[in-house]
Structures are given as C-alpha cells and as structure tokens.
Amino acid sequence: MKRPRFIPLLLLFLALTFLVPARLTAASAAAPKATVLIDGNTGRSFLPVTALKGDSEASLLWNESEKSFVITNTWNSVKVFVGQTSAVVNDAAVTLTDAPFRQNGTTYVPLQFLSQNLGYTLEWEKNPTALTLSRGDFKYTLPAVNRNNLSGKTSPVVSARKTFKVGNKYFPVKMITVSLAHPNIHLDVVMAGNRKGRVESLGSIAKRSKAIVAINGSYFDAYTKNSYKTPYGYIVSGGKLQMEASGDRRTVFTYNPNMLAGMIPGTKFNELFAGGELEGALQAGPRLVTDGKIALNLKGEGFRDPKILKGGGTRSALGLTRDNKLILLTTSKATIPQLAQIMKQAGAYQAMNLDGGASSGLYYNGKYLTKPGRLISNALVVKYQ
C-alpha cells in the first residue's frame, strides 16, 4: 500500500520538535553533587557537604544511624541532622531556618549557616549563576541552580527547530539546549582521531565518544593539501592542553569539572589554565553576546577574513543562559551580526561563534540535524553518564 502523501499536523509538529530519548529522563530528578541548590520559593541556598572535601583544614564525618554530619575546621565544629532543624555548634544547641536534606546520596546543608559558623566567605557570580566558597587557601567554585528545575519533569537535553526574525529576514535554526546542572551531563572536547592535525566526520566523533550531542568546534586549516590540518586556538580536553595558541583575544569557551561554563578572551586563558580547575576549552569566536547584550568586536579579536567581517553563510554557535544551560545552534545565510541577534533571541546570556561554512554541523541522538560539508578537526560533545 502506498504511503499517504499528506502529513497530519500533529506528526509535522512532532517532527519539528525533537524529544530526548526516554533513557535520558530516568534520572532527571537526581540533584548534582557539586551544585548549590536554590529554593525557588524562599530564595535560600543549600550547599552539598561534598563541596568541603577539598578544604584540607576541614573534616567531615557522616553517622548513618543518626543521619547526621559533623563538620569541623579550625574555626568551629557543627553537627547537623538530615530532616531536622535542630543542630549543634560547639556543643551548643541551635535551630536552623531550614532542615538539611539528602538527595541522590548527597547531603545538602543551609549555606548561610555553614558560612556563619565555619568561617567561609561567599562570593556570588551572575554570568551564569555560581558561587565561590573560600577560606584561607581553600577556594572552590560551583554552579548554582534553582532546586525546582530538578523536579524530573523536564529532560536535561531538548532539541527543537525554531525560526527567529532579524530585521526583515527569517532564519530557521536547529537548536539544542542542555542543562549543565544535571548530574549525568558531561562535556568533552574531542580531537579528530584523538590527535591534533587529524580530521574526522562529526558523526564519527560523536559515536566513538558515546555522545548524544556534538557540534563542530574551533577553526582549522581546512584548505591545505597536506595530511596535517592544523587546528587553531587553545584546546583543552580532560584537563590537558591539547593545542597551544598565541594568546590572541579570540574568545575561548571554558568549563570546569562541575560543568560550570564561561567565556573569556584568549589573553586570559593561560592564567585560568594555570589555576588547575579547567576541564575543557576551545577557542573560536568572535564573541556575540556578553551579559545579555550584543557584543561584537570582530577586528579587536583579530579577525580579518571577509567571511567573518561581512559575509553571510552557514553558522554554528554556542551560548550560555543565566541558569547554567548550554545552547548549541546552527543556521544558514547569516552574517555574524545576525547570528548575534539570533543567539540573544534564543535566550543566550553569553554567546560565541564557532567554525562555520562547510564545517558547521550539529549531531543529536544518532542523527545529523545539520551535516557538515567536510571532515572537521575537533568537536564539543555532550555525554549522558
């Protein structure tokens, strides 16, 4: 029997909105072990006790029978009980505003209580939301997320097709949004053939990395006749520097082991990498959005290619929202200023351009959403582990 030529509206809608596989939603309710949780109703924050493990002057003792944690440092000693507002500070009984709770094997304690009684300094960041906890030589930065967003009702990875209007033009885009706060989501920067200078298809990189999402990464010498295709810019994978660069101003996408991501100019890369907390990075640019505003300085970042300065074409970009979500997007026939407008409309608070043209590609759940026209040098991939 011949297949009907018409497509019901419902099926068309489903074709345009890609849903994450069921296996990705199974653990959605689990809270990240290295993320501050913010109560959406009260605005109060909770710190995972595991965040203090890196403090050499602190000791942590869990009592399973009491469901209690004793946290001691050179400042004080506190004892908290899961599910109870009663606590002890240096043998004195105190009452907490909120009870500590245990979620996905991790105990969360009211942040303000720990700060006041154990001497930790708190420094909040907004781009995206993050907290730096410090005391003496100890310093630890971790993302913060609304606790209500981890209810399990939404998938950590969502793919959709949308259309954005810039001026009098309409741009269809393929877009994937990833919740970096989800405990099973991990990023990786993967070199083609696991070696610099090689090229490989985006789909192949994704499959051998066991990734559910992949997007092309940094620029490379795609037009040389030599077998060695030089990648351009800083590249870090698994905490190791895979590719050095000149230290120019082109934008670098970075993330730490807690999947707290950001964007910096290349001139600040070496200082950040020397800090030892960088898990991954790739340099491309130009920067598109900074703190929610269009921010273009193409020549200031060192770009001279007319394809970047004036031309329109197929583009790849990544963005970050204020609530620690990653946006991966491809579109066509867009100039860099138009791409910046698209990323802002897509919800990016920070955004940057990636390699484009024939390199532009987006891969999701075993299929291409945008297929590159050539083999590529490296890719940013998303894993669900």
Phi, psi and omega in degrees: 000136181289144178286135179302144181278338180273155178239118179305150182301324181296316180293325178296318178299317180294328179291333183269347179237105185276129180258146180291146179302155183301329183295339180279339184268350186299323184253020186297334183282349183289137180269144179295141185281342182236045180224135173288133178257129179252125178289120183293341181270318184259339183081359180278151188248153181229133183256134173291131182301330180299340179294342182269358182298331182281354179276109184296341181265003181248145174238142182238130181226115180263130177249109185293320183293323179271346188055050183232158175235131171252122181242121185232135169220188183290353180270306186204178171229129179234150177230126181236155181238131179297128177083005182233145177271355176278141180212171180229131175238110182051051177072002178257132181285137177224163178243130181271152175291322180228146180280139171299155179220159180244127183220126179054039177082003181242136178267130179248133184237143178310124186297316183297323179298314180295320181297314183290326187259347179240004171078022179274139176268137181248131177229114183269142174241154186243358190230070359275186184294125181206163180231134171253122181255127183217152176193117184061233179276353182276131177212128185216127180248131180219150181290160177236141183218149176295124182300328181294337180284352179255035183284346182091359181277342180240151180280149177286345179227124180230130179244137182207158171255132180224168176232130180242142179258125176235115187065234178254017181246149178248135182238111173286136181230156169248126192223137175236133178245128185239128176277102182290343180282344182295136187296338183262359181267130179222143177257157174206145172256121188244127176278143175301129182063014182059023178215143178290144180096348178271164172229154185200157178289148179300318179298320179294319177300316181296315185294314182286342176271356184055044182262148176267340179221143174211142176224146180299153188251245190275171177290158176203168182281084185281345189256357178290150177274351178288155179288336179272115181256101187296122172280149182249138175096169179292139174222126178235134177221131180060030180081359182251140180283113181269332182213125176272165181216181186277351181085023179288180188275356182304143190293140178243127172274131184228156171205150180258180182299339177273008182062029171276113189254158178198182178223134181223157171290152182301336180294342180258002186295310186300321178295317179294317181295324180295339179290344174081008182250011183270119180269322181205156179195151168210142184252130178213264179090176008280166175294139183250315183227134176230120179053042175082002181239146176301129183221098182241126175215065189300311181290328178295331177275357175097012181276134179232347183292126178303333179298330178270317186288321186229329191287159173250154181180189177287133186232149169237142180211159173228149181219164177234136175268171180288343180254037172061044172246145180256130177251125175245129191214142172231148176206178183227160176057032181249138170281169179297316176299322178292322178297322178298317177297320179298315182294323177295316178295331180287350177107008182285132174267333171228143180203152178213156177276149173247179175304146184227208182063226181292345178279340187297126180200148178221128186236135183213127172053045174087003183221154174280132166268321171227121183264125178297153178270004178204170172289151185239169186271325184197166182210152169265125183239155178243126180245148175246108187236000000 
